[in-house]
Amino acid sequence: MIPVQEIIHQYLSGVSSDYDLGGDWPAYVGYFPDNASDANSVAVLDRTGINLIRCLDNTVVDQYGVQILVRAVDSLIAGTKAFEIKLGLDAINRLPVTVNGTIYEITSVRTLGPPEGFGITDDADRWTYSLNMLVHTHAQ
C-alpha cells in the first residue's frame, strides 16, 4: 500500500474542491519546503506509524497517523483553513479515492483534537497550525 499521506493529499486536492488547494494553497506531500514565495501552503505528513486496534470479533484494524500543517501569513487565515480541513476530514465515511490508478477506501478519519497553533515558525513570518489524525484506509 502507498503511504497514507498520498491518499489524504489526493482527497484534499482532487476529490473535493471545498479546500481550494493548489493555486493559492499549494499542497505538499511528505515535506514542507522553506519557499518564502508560498504565502499560504499545506503539507500532509505521515506520523505516528500504525496504531493497531483489536475489535470484539478479533479482527485487527490498522489506523495510520497523519499530520497536516497549514501555513499562512495571517493567523486567522491559517487557523480557518486548518479548521475547514478538520471539518471535512471528520465527515469522511467510506470514501473512495483513486491514487495512481488504485482505488483506496478511506473508511474513517479521527482527528485528535482541534487544530493547534504554533505561532510564527519561519523567517517569512508565516503562522503554522497543526492537525493530527488517525486514518483507517485500505485498497479496494
BELRAVEN-V823066 format. One record per residue. RES is the residue in one letter. NEAR is the number of other C-alpha atoms within 10 Angstrom. Layout:
res & near
RES & NEAR
RES & NEAR
This chain:
res & near
M & 8
I & 12
P & 13
V & 23
Q & 23
E & 18
I & 24
I & 25
H & 22
Q & 18
Y & 20
L & 22
S & 17
G & 18
V & 15
S & 12
S & 11
D & 12
Y & 17
D & 15
L & 19
G & 15
G & 10
D & 11
W & 19
P & 15
A & 23
Y & 20
V & 18
G & 16
Y & 13
F & 16
P & 10
D & 10
N & 9
A & 12
S & 8
D & 18
A & 17
N & 23
S & 26
V & 28
A & 20
V & 24
L & 23
D & 21
R & 17
T & 14
G & 12
I & 15
N & 14
L & 11
I & 12
R & 10
C & 9
L & 7
D & 6
N & 8
T & 8
V & 12
V & 14
D & 16
Q & 22
Y & 21
G & 22
V & 22
Q & 20
I & 27
L & 24
V & 29
R & 32
A & 23
V & 17
D & 16
S & 17
L & 11
I & 15
A & 24
G & 22
T & 14
K & 21
A & 25
F & 19
E & 13
I & 18
K & 22
L & 12
G & 14
L & 20
D & 13
A & 12
I & 14
N & 12
R & 14
L & 15
P & 20
V & 20
T & 16
V & 16
N & 9
G & 7
T & 13
I & 15
Y & 20
E & 18
I & 22
T & 14
S & 18
V & 24
R & 17
T & 19
L & 12
G & 10
P & 15
P & 24
E & 15
G & 18
F & 13
G & 14
I & 17
T & 12
D & 12
D & 8
A & 15
D & 15
R & 21
W & 23
T & 26
Y & 25
S & 20
L & 21
N & 22
M & 22
L & 21
V & 24
H & 20
T & 24
H & 16
A & 13
Q & 10
